[in-house]
C-alpha cells in the first residue's frame, strides 16, 4: 500500500457513500472495518488512503493477514459502488473468503490501478478479459489455491498490460490454453521482473519466447506438465535471480552454463528427471548462489572438493539422487551453510570431521546412504545451531560418544535409527529439553526405558521399535499430554498393561506396543484411555480373555485397532461398530468365537478387515455390504458357512478378498467378476461347486495391470499402518507386506469345482499366481494360459485334466513354479529351455506323459489314434466289461496276452501303464496331495 501522508483534507462525500455501500456487501465477523462509518473522514478509515492533492481515495487495502477461511476473513460480495472510485490505484483484498464468486468484470473500469491483489480470496470461474484494460498495472496477483476453480482458456489480454512488473497466476487452471499461446502473451511484457505460474496445468515444452523477458528476475513454473527437456535458453536470462520448476516433469541435462548467470541465487528443480554430473555442475562459477535444491532427480557422480568455492551457499539439498563417492572435507568449509540434505543416495566412506565446524548449520540429513565409521564428538564440535539431525540407516556407529557426551546443541528432531547404538539408553538425551521427535529404532538398546525420558517437556514423537528393551510398560504413557506418537514395537517389554488412574490423560493418539511379551487381559479401564486415540496396536503379544465390551462403547476417534496375534477369546463385542472413524480392524489369529457381529456394517470408513484364523461360525453378515470403502477383507481359516454372498460384487473398492479354509458351499457368484479393482482372490479350501465363472476374465485390475500404487494406508503419525496378507504361493504360505500392492493372485484350490478351465483366463495378463489344484476340472489345459506373460506360479495338479501340455507354457519366462501332477495328461512334455528347468515332481501322476524330466521315454512310433484316449477312461471301461464277462475265455485270453507282450516291446510298456492306472482306480492314488 502506498505510504500514508498525513492530511487534514476530508475525502469526498460521494466516495464515502461508495465505500459504505461496498462495506454493506461484506460480512465482517471480526469487526475489521469498524472504523468505516459516516462520522469520520474515510481518509482516516482502516485500510483507506486518500490523495493529499485531490482528496480522492487512491488505495483500499482490506487484505487478511491470516489465511483464507479463518475468523478474520471477510466474506460476501463486491458491491458495484466500489467501481465508482475511478482514481483507485491500489486494491488488495487477498486472503479473504469470497468463495464461489467470480472476479468482477467491472474491475476493468479502474484504469488507474497500479496494484491489484486478489490472491487466495476464494474467487471462482473464468478470468475476465476486462482485466486487460488495466494498462497502468505494475502488480497483478491472482494466485489461487489448490482447491480453487479459477480458470481461463485465453489470456491474450495480458499482452495489453505493458507496464506490468509482477505477475502471479499460481493454481489457476490454464490447461485449456494452447501450448505456447500463454508464453506469447507474457513475452510482450518487457518490464516483467516476477513471473509465477505454478500448478497451472501448462503443457508442452517450456516455451522459448519467455527468454525475451530480459528483465525477468523470478521465474517460478512448479507443478506443471511440461514433459520435456530442461529449457537450455534459461542460461540466456542474465537478470535471473530465482529459478523454480519443481515437479514439472522435466528431463534432459542441466546445462553447465546455468552456473555462469551472474545474479542467480536460488535454484529449485526438485522432483523431476533432470540429469547432471555434480562434479561438473559445482565446478562452475555460481557467484551468488544461496540455495541449490534438486532432490529426486537423476544427479550422478561425486561431490567435488571444489564445492567450497561456492562460499555463499546456505541451503544444499541433493536428496534422493544417485550420488556416489565420499563426502568431501571441503563441504565443512562453507561458512554460511544452514541446511544440508544428502539423504537417499549411495555415498560411502566416513562422515568428514570438518562438518563439525559448520557453526550455522541447523539441519543435516544423511540417512539411507552407505556411510560407515565411528562418529565422535568432533563431528559436532561447533554445531551449536543444529536443530535437526538424521543419520539413520547407514553403517555408522555412535557408541564412542553416547555414554559421557554433552552435545553443543539442543535438537528438535533426532533420528539415529540403525546406528549401532548398543547397551543402555543414551544418557545425553536427558538434557535435550527441546526434543520433539526422537527415533532410536533398529538398534540394540537394552535395559529399562528411563523414567526421565517422559519428562522431556516438548516430546511429541518417540520411536524405539526393534530394540531389546525390557521391563514393564511405562505407566507414564498415560500422563504425557504432549505425546502424539509412541512406537515401542518389537522389544522385550513384559507384564500386564498398567491400569491407569482415573486422573490419567489417556493414551497418545498413536501407540504401538506390538511384538512384545505383554500378558494378561485388557482391563476395562483401558477403554477410557482411548478418548483421543487414532492408532492402537497391541498385536503379537500374549493377551488373553475377551475384548472388553466397553471398547468403542461411546464413539471414539480410533482409525486403526490392531489386536491380532494374541490369545483373545469369546465374542468380538458389537460395540466395535460404534467406532465410526475406524479404517482398519485387525483381530486375526486369536481364539475368537461366535458369529461376525452385524454391527460391523456401521463402519462406513472401514478399509481393512482382518478376522482370519479364529473360530468364527455362521454366515458372512449381509450388513458388511454397507462397508463400501473396504479394500481388504480377510476372513480365512474360520468355520464360516453358507455361500460366497452375491452382494460382495457391490464392494467396488475391494482389492483383496481372502475367504480360504472355511466351510463355504455353493457356486462362485458371477458378481465377483464385477470387482474391477480386485487383485487377489483366494477362495481355496472350501466346498465350492460348479464351474469357474466365464466372466472371471473381466477382473480389470488383473487384466490391465492397472493396480493401485499402494495398499490402504492410514496415517499413524509420521508413518503409515503396514498391511500384511498371507497367501499360498508356489506350494507354501508366504507373507506379503511391502510388495503387497504389486501382487496378483487367484486361488480356487481344494474345492469341488468342475468343468473346463476357461480359455478366457488367458486375458488376465498381469496375473502372477494361478492355483486351481485339487478340484475336479476336466478337459485340456487351454492354450490361452500361455498368454499370462507375468505368471510366476501355475498349479492345476490333482484334477482330471487330459490331452497334451500346451506348448504355449514355454513362453511363460517368469514362471518359477509349475505343478501339473496327478492328472490324465498325455504325450510328450514340450521341449523348451524353460520347461526343462522344472523337476520330475511337476509332472508325476500322468501315466501317459513322457519325455524329460520323467524317466518314461517317448517313442517315435505313435500309438493308434485310440491311444490318445484317456488311460483312466480305458481302464474304467475295461473294468465294467470285465465284471460282465470275467469268466468267458479266461485261459485263451491270458495265453494270447502273454504271447503278444513277449513279442511287442511297445505294447508291453503300454500294458503296464494301463495296469498301473487300473490299480490306482481300484485303490486310489496314495500320492495325491488333496486329502484335506
HUPE-V623997 format. One line per field, one symbol per residue. ss: DSSP state (h for helix, s for strand, l for the rest). phi: phi as a letter, one per 30 degrees, with the letter a starting at -180 (. if undefined). A space follows every 10 residues. Layout:
ss->???
phi->???
//
This chain:
ss->llllllllll llhhhhhhhh hhhhlsslll llllllllll lhhhlllsss llllllssss slllllllll llllsslllh hhhhllllls ssllllllll lsllhhhhhl llllssslll lllsssllhh hhhlllllss slllllllls sllllhhhhh lllllsssll llslllllll hhhhhhllll lllsssllll llsllllhhh hhlllllsss llllsllssl lhhhhhllll lsssllllls slsllhhhhh lllllsssll llllssshhh hlllllllll sssllllsss slllhhhhhl llllssslll lssllsllhh hhhlllllss sllllllssl llhhhhhlll llssslllls ssssllhhhh lllllllsss llllssslll llllllllll llssslllll lsslllhhhh hlllllsssl lllsssslll hhhhhlllll sssllllsss ssllhhhhll llllssslll lsssssllll llllllllls ssllllssss sllhhhhhhh llllssslll lsssssllll llllllllls ssllllssss lllhhhhhll lllsssllll sssssllhhh hhlllllsss llllssslll lhhhhhllll lsssllllll llsllhhhhh lllllsssll llllsssllh hhhhllllls ssllllsssl lllhhhhhlh hhhhllllll llllslllls llllsssssl lssssslllh hhllssslll lllsssllhh hhhlllllss sllllssssl llhhhhhlll llssslllls ssslllhhhh hlllllsssl lllsssssll llllhhhllh hhlllllsss llllllllll llllhhhhll hhhhhhhhhh hhhhhllllh hhhhhhhhhh hhhlhhhhhh hhhhhhhhhh hhhlllllll ll
phi->.eddceaddd dddddedddd dddddccbdc idcdddbddb dddcddicbc ddcciddcbb bcdcdccejd ddddbjbdde deddddcdcb bbbdicbcei ddddddeddd dcecbbbcdh cidbicdddd dddddcecbb ccecbdcdbd aacacddddd ddcdcbbbbe icdcdddeec dddddddddd cdcbbbbdhc idbidddded ddddcdcbbb bdiccdhade dddedcddcd cbcbbdichc bicddededd ddcdcbbcbd hbbdcacddd eddddhdbdc bbbbdhbbdb icdddddddd dddcbbbbeh bbdbicdded ddcddcdcbb bcdhbbdbid ddddddcddc dcbbbbdhbc dbjdccdddb ecddcdbbbb cdhbcdbcdd bddbdcddcb dcbbbbdhch dbjddddddd cddcdcbbbb dhbbdbiddd ddedcddcdc bbbbdhbbdb jdddddedbc dddcbbbcdh bbdbiddddd dddddjddeb bbcdhbbdbi cdddddeddc dcdcbbbcdh bbdbicdedd didcdccecb bbcdhbbdbi cddddedddd cdcbbbbdhb bdbicddddd ddddcdcbbc bdhbbdbicd deddddddcd cbbbcdhbbd cicddddddd ddcdcbbbbd hbbdbicddd deddddcdbb bbcdhbbdbi cdeddddddd dddcidcdda decbeckjab dcdbbcbdbh ibdbccbdce dcdbabbcdh bbdbicdddd eddddcdcbb bcdhbbdbic ddededdddc dcbbbbdhbb dbiddddddd dddddcbbbc dhbbdbidde daeddddcdd ddbdicecdb jecddddccd dddeeddddd dddddddddd ddddbdcdie ddddddeddd ddccdddddd dddddddddd ddcicdddcc dd
//
